[in-house]
Amino acid sequence: MAETASSIVVKHPDAEAFVASLLEASGVPTKNAKIVAWGLVQADLRGVESHGINRIPSYLARTRNGVLDPKAEPTITQVTPVVAQVDGNNGFGFPAAHAAMETAISMAQTFGIGMVSVKHSNHFGMSAWIVRQAVDAGMMSLVFTNSSPALPVWGGKSQLMGVSPIACGAPGGENSIPFILDMAPSVAARGKIHKALRRGEKIPKGWALDEEGKPTDDPERALKGVMLPMGGPKGSALAIMMDVFSGVLSGSAFAGGVTSPYDMSAPGDVGHFIVALKPDLFMGLDEFRQRMDVLYQRVVGSDKMEGVDRIYFPGEIEQLTEERRIREGIPFVQAEIDALNAEAARLGVEKIRQVR
């Protein structure tokens, strides 16, 4: 989104407080409301508006329709010293994923690695905020999830696999930033289609096909069709991999069975797979961080192709966006603010505070 003078700007603490107040008014326990709010605002700060606070109207609609339990608390079962399972109990995906990573980190601090499978969860927003939870604890991580059908398998034409993000991370060194990768196996995340529809924008051709299997720049037609996998069969295979590790393994829905967060007919039944790993298992931590410094410097210092001014490390553009938006605020369009304030009016809480 272009950050222009016409944008409506909200400071991130005000955005967090506003979202938490909406959630608490909807019956979400305070601790969980703060986790959800933090995860959503992290997406907006990093420029991933498709997974930011504009998800709130659809989330709250699901609670009102009884297909998401706002009061649910995740429960944890220890399987082995390094393996656990979290049952989201059909609550918000954010607290379930947060509890899973917290548990994985705790196990990794003692045993070097921790693996947690999550079942009966829901959409947890941007995966990078969970990777960030591990990085902040000095851990490497893998964060997998499955999602509702939006992508055909290679050679097919109907929605079957989810646009399920692949995310991982590692702490940086003294002279480098953390490595944070969060990407969809499709050409673009499906949330970007919803964002374009919400803002009345076109999408690039090559992102999706309409119901007739034709390329389209119309987000409404794209949402009735299919997303396109990146790299053809490679993107399709990665989406299937997410379903194996997140859905099949966990006992949650899989093979097209996950319900969309925009569908009010049934629980999501999303599955996740989360791993935390100590970075000093095979060498000292100082050496690991020095090696990350070398990697970072060699990546960003690579010879540039024609037309490229700067090479970025994975997650670096988002980090720079976050730094700017922490200073200046998060930009929204009027339609987005109106939708959020409509929820506030419905729940009897104060409207979102704006800078301009």
N, C-alpha and C positions, 0 to 999 in steps of 0.2 A: 504493500500500500504506500502510495506517495504521501510523505509527511509534509503537508502544505499548511499554510496559514489558515485554510478553511477547515482543517481537521479539528475535531473536539478532543482536547487533551485531558487525560486523567493521570494523576500521580499514582505510582504503583501501590503505596500503602493505602491510599483511598480505595483503589480497585479491590485490594485484598479484603479490606474491612467491609466494603459493600457486598461482595460475594459471600463472605462468611455470614453476614447478617441475613441475606436471603436464605441461605442454607439452614441456619439455625431456626429461622421462622418457619421453615418447612419440616422441622423435626429432626434435623441432623445434629448429633451431639457436637458440642463446641470443639472438641479436639479434632474430630473428623472434618468439621466445616472448615477449620483453619488449614488442614492438609489439602483439601480440595481447592480452596481459594489460592493457596500458595502455588500449587501445581499449575492451575490455569493462568495465573498472572505471570509465572515463569515463562510460559509460552508466549504471551503477549510481549514481555520484555525482550525475548530473543527474536521477535519478529515472526513467530509462527502463529499468526492470528487465527488460522484455521482451527487451532486447538486451544484458544484462549477463552476469556470469560464470556464470549458470545455463544459458547456451548451451554451456558446456564439455562436459557429458556427450554431447550430440548430436555436437559437433565430433569428440570423441575416438572415438566409435563409428564415425564415417565413416573415420577413419584406420585403425581396427582392421579395418574391412571392405574396406579397399583402394580406396576411391573418392575419397580425398583423400590427397595425398602430403605427409606432414609435413616431409620434408626438402627439398621443392622451393624453389627460389629464383627470384624474378621476374627476367626478362631484359628489357632495354630496347633498343629500336631507334629511332634518330633518323630521322625522316622528312623534316622540313624544319627550319630553325632554330627554329621555334616549334611544331612538332608532333612528337610521339613516340608510340610504342606500347609498352605493357608486356604481356608474356606471363606470366601467373601460373603457367603450367606445372602447373596443377591443385594448387597449394599453397593455404595459407590466404589468404583474401581481404585480410586486414589488411596483410601486408607488400607485396602487390601494389598496393593502394590507396595505402599510405604512399609507396612508390617512385614511383608516378604523380604524387602531389601534390608530392613533393620535386623531381621532374623538371620539373613545370609551373612551380613557383616559381622554379627556377633559370633557366628560359627567360624567364619574365616579368621577372625582375630585370635581364636584359640587353635584351630586346626589347619589354617592356611586357605581353606576353601569352604564355601557354604552354598548349597543349592536348594532352591525353594520352588515348588510347583504351586500354582494358585488355581483354584477352581471356583465356579459359580460366582464370578466377578462381573464387572461391567467396564465400560470404556474408562481408561485412566488418563486420557489426554495425551500430551506430548511425552514420548518415552524419555527424552533427554533429562527431564527433571528427576527421574529415578536414577539414571546414570550419574547425575550431579550429586545425588544423595550419597552414592558410593565414593565418588571422587572426593567429596568433602570429608569423608572418613578415611581417606588415604588408600582406597581400594580400587582395583580394576573390576570391571563388571560386564555381564551380558544381560540384556533385558529383551525378552521376546514376548510377543502377545499374538493371539489370533484376533480376527474381527469378522464383521458381517460380510456376506458375499458381495463382491463388487468387480471381481476380476475373473476373466475366463482362464481356464487352463490352456496351455499352448495347443492350438489346433481346435479348440472349442469356441463357442460363440455366446454361451450363457454365463451369468454370474454364478460362481462357485466358491472361489477362494477370496479371502479378505485382502484388503490393501494393508497388510499387517507389518508394522515397522520393525526393522532390525536395528537394534541399538547396542552400543558398547562404549566403554570408556576406560581411561587410565590417567592417573595423576601426571602432571608435567614436572619439569625440573625448575631450577632457579631462574633459568632464562628461556622458559617455554611455557605455553599454556597447556591445560589438560587436553587430552585427546577425547573428543566427544562426537561419536557418530550416531546419527538418528535418521534413518532413511526408509522410505517405502519401497517395496519391490515393483511398484508401478512407475510410469513416467512421472506422475505427480500424485500427491496424497489426495484422497477423495475429499478430505475436509476443505481443500482449496476450491473444489467445485461448489461445495455448499457456501463457501465464503463469497465466491463470484456471484452466485445466485442471490445471496443476501444483499450484495452491494450493487446489483444490476449491471454486472460486468460480463464481458465475453471471456471465454477461455481460449488458450492457444489450440489450434487444430493439431492433432497428434497426441492429445491427452486421453481422449475417450471416443467411443463410438455411440451412436444413438441406437434406438430400438431396432432399426433396420440394418444395423451393422455398418453405417456410414460415418466417416469422420464428421465431427460437429464442433462448433465453437459456442454453442448454446448450452449453458450449464444445466438448464432444466431438462433438455433432451439427453444430455450426458448422464444425468442421474437415473434416467429410465433405461439407459443402455449399459455399457461396460467400460471400466477403466482399461487402459492398455498396459501390459507388463513391460518393464524396461528390459531391453535386450532380448525381447522375444521369449524363447524357452527358458532363458536364465532367470528372468524375473518371475516367471510362472513357477519354476522349481523352488525359488526362495520363498514364495508364498505358501507352497505346499510344506516346506520345511517348518515354517512358523506354525502351521496347523499340527504337524507331528509333535513338536516340542511343547506347544502351548495347549492344544486341544486334546489330541489323542492321549498324550501322557498324563495330563492332569485329571481326566475324567469329565471335562467340560464339553460343551458343544464343539463339533468339528464338521468338516466336509459340507460346509454351507449351512450349518445349523445355528450359527450365532445370529442373534437378533440385532438389527441396527439400532444405534442410540436414538434414531429419529422415528423408530417404529414403536408404536404404543400398544402393540398387541401381546407381547410376551417378554419375560425376563431375558436379559442379554446372554447369560451363561457363557461369559468370556473366560478364556484360560490364559494364564501367563506362565513364563518360566524365567527365573531370575537367579543369577550366579554372582557371587562376590569372591574375589581372589586377592590374596595378599601379593603385592608386587615384589616383595623381597624373599620369595620362596627359593630362588635359585642364585641369588647374589645379594649383596648388601643394598639397602635402600638408597644410599648415596650413589652407588654405581648405577642403579636403575634410573634414578633421576638424571644423572649425567648423560646416560644413553638416550633418554627422552629428549634432552636438550639437543643432542647431536641430530636426532631424527627430525626434530622441529626445524632446526637451522638448515638442514639439507633440503627439506621439503620447500620451505618458503624462500630459500635462496637458489632454487633451481633456475636454470636458464629458461627464460620466458618465450613462449611462442608469439608470433606476430599478433599485435593488437591487445596483448595482455599486459597490464600495468603492475599487477601484484598477484602473487600466489598465496593462497590462504591454507592454513591447516584445518582439518575437519573440526567444525564447531567454532572457528575463529570469527567468521562473519557474524554469527549469532551472538558471540561474546561482545563484539564491538557494538552491535545493535543494542544489546542489554546495557552496556555502559552509557550509551547515549540516552536511552529511554529512562534510565534511572535518574539522569540529570534533568531531562526535558519533559518527561512524561510519556504516556502511551497514547497514540492517536487512534481515534475512532471516527466513523461517519455517523451522521444524525440518525439514520435508520437503526444502527446498532444501539446507540444510546436510548432511543425510544423503546426498543424491545426490552432492554434491561430495566428501564424505569417502569415499564408496564408490569413487570414481575414485582417490582418494589411496591407499586400501587396495589396489586393483588394481595400482597402479603402484609401490607401496612408498615413497611419500613421506609427509611429515608432514601431519597433518590441518590444516585451516584454523584459524588462531588467532582466538578469539572474545574480545570484551570482556565480554559477558554472555550 
